[in-house]
Amino acid sequence: MSENPLKWTCDTVENELRSKGYNHLKTAARGSHIVIYTELTEQFPWVLAKW
């Protein structure tokens, strides 16, 4: 499987956060975690969601 199995979860998280008004959003799967980057990065350098 060439694609990270968490990729679909990243997309789901991105869509959910976009619907709540977060901008400049990017997610990346890192092992068993999903790292979420938003405009709040200055306040919260990282947001980790463990799935």
ChimeraX attribute file (.defattr): number of C-alpha atoms within 10 A of each C-alpha:
attribute: neighborCount
match mode: 1-to-1
recipient: residues
	/A:1	4
	/A:2	4
	/A:3	7
	/A:4	13
	/A:5	12
	/A:6	17
	/A:7	14
	/A:8	12
	/A:9	16
	/A:10	20
	/A:11	14
	/A:12	13
	/A:13	18
	/A:14	20
	/A:15	13
	/A:16	12
	/A:17	15
	/A:18	14
	/A:19	10
	/A:20	9
	/A:21	9
	/A:22	15
	/A:23	14
	/A:24	10
	/A:25	16
	/A:26	14
	/A:27	19
	/A:28	16
	/A:29	18
	/A:30	12
	/A:31	11
	/A:32	12
	/A:33	15
	/A:34	20
	/A:35	17
	/A:36	20
	/A:37	20
	/A:38	19
	/A:39	12
	/A:40	14
	/A:41	11
	/A:42	8
	/A:43	7
	/A:44	10
	/A:45	10
	/A:46	13
	/A:47	15
	/A:48	14
	/A:49	12
	/A:50	10
	/A:51	8
